[in-house]
Amino acid sequence: MVVVTGCTDGIGLSYAKELARHGMKIVLISRNPEKLQAVAEVIDKDFGVETCIIQADFTKLDIYDGMKEKLAGLDIGVLVNNVGMITDLHPFLDVPEGEKAFQDMLLVNNLSMIRMTHMILPGMVEKGKGIVINVSSISAISPIPFMGTYAATKAFVDSFSRSLAYEYKDKGIHVHLVGPGYVFTKMTDKLLDGPSLTAPTPDTFVRSDLRSVTKIQVTSGYWFHNLMREAGKFFDYVAPTVTTNLAGWNLTREMAKQRLAESKKK
Ligand SMILES: NC(=O)c1ccc[n+]([C@@H]2O[C@H](COP(=O)([O-])OP(=O)(O)OC[C@H]3O[C@@H](n4cnc5c(N)ncnc54)[C@H](OP(=O)(O)O)[C@@H]3O)[C@@H](O)[C@H]2O)c1
């Protein structure tokens, strides 16, 4: 069985559908019961695969005991730690309701991965096999002004995943760390005009990533994002301040676009 967190939209939904296409039963975990039911019906209709629904809001701390009970006894071979959130682009102190927003982001982007892995890994270790897919972001590579907290949560995902991969490889566990660049989803539709060669649809992205999932440990999952990743690492190494300034300048323009779009809506 496969467990996918944040599976009712975007990249998580595509992992759920794509793995179901390969005949794997799916445990769907997300916060909205209607959307969960709709995804379960689509998977049943399109792929004839069994699903199990768990409704959970990862901004809450009291979800894990119930989830553990529901997952007990299931034969879980793949865990996709996908759930994630972001705030709109702002300087740190200007993020609306910053205290709550930052806490939620750490709970959703980081604690969820740690708790889900801690819950599911023992069963995999017992069987001597399993795959953990941790969805990070290319923003983990170097500082990203105006979304510094998000980028830092993704750097956490990177660091944890690479350590975990080392600790458990001899126990038959493969940890696949995937850090996408832009993928056209609900998370990015304010910043992008539509899907493109550089910002693929989540289905295109996930199909590309799954081609390498058992072979590669650290990737951006998609050819263009892998190029960006290598270029980003190189420039951050040779000229870190310039790289940060370029990212900041680029996102200052994105912020202006975002504000303009919001003011037009009003
Ligand atoms: N899109 C990109 O360009 C991009 C780039 C790099 C990395 N990523 C990473 O990829 C992952 C997926 O991103 P995405 O773009 O697919 O996001 P998305 O389209 O916003 O989808 C997020 C999914 O997570 C669920 N979710 C959000 N908050 C939740 C919560 N508190 N509790 C339970 N479920 C929750 C959403 O459910 P609802 O339907 O209820 O909202 C939805 O199913 C994230 O970790 C993100 O950081 C994305």
The ligand as an ORCA input file, in Angstrom:
! r2SCAN-3c Opt
* xyz 0 1
  N       3.891     23.613     -6.870
  C       5.185     23.872     -6.887
  O       5.684     24.633     -7.738
  C       6.092     23.247     -5.872
  C       7.465     23.459     -6.018
  C       8.321     22.901     -5.101
  C       7.837     22.116     -4.076
  N       6.495     21.940     -3.945
  C       6.044     21.110     -2.826
  O       5.208     20.078     -3.317
  C       4.245     19.706     -2.328
  C       2.855     19.763     -2.936
  O       2.633     21.082     -3.408
  P       1.448     21.428     -4.413
  O       1.930     22.521     -5.266
  O       0.909     20.193     -5.014
  O       0.384     22.033     -3.380
  P      -1.197     22.217     -3.516
  O      -1.623     22.158     -4.940
  O      -1.503     23.431     -2.708
  O      -1.769     20.917     -2.782
  C      -1.516     20.719     -1.438
  C      -2.263     19.510     -0.941
  O      -2.033     19.407      0.472
  C      -3.271     19.484      1.169
  N      -3.095     20.251      2.397
  C      -2.696     21.543      2.505
  N      -2.662     21.901      3.798
  C      -3.042     20.812      4.509
  C      -3.218     20.559      5.886
  N      -3.023     21.513      6.802
  N      -3.604     19.336      6.281
  C      -3.845     18.355      5.363
  N      -3.719     18.541      4.045
  C      -3.327     19.759      3.618
  C      -4.189     20.217      0.224
  O      -5.502     19.915      0.612
  P      -6.720     20.943      0.380
  O      -7.225     20.502     -0.941
  O      -7.622     20.712      1.524
  O      -6.135     22.328      0.368
  C      -3.764     19.619     -1.112
  O      -4.299     18.337     -1.288
  C       4.445     20.681     -1.174
  O       5.247     20.081     -0.191
  C       5.189     21.844     -1.815
  O       5.956     22.545     -0.884
  C       5.606     22.474     -4.812
*
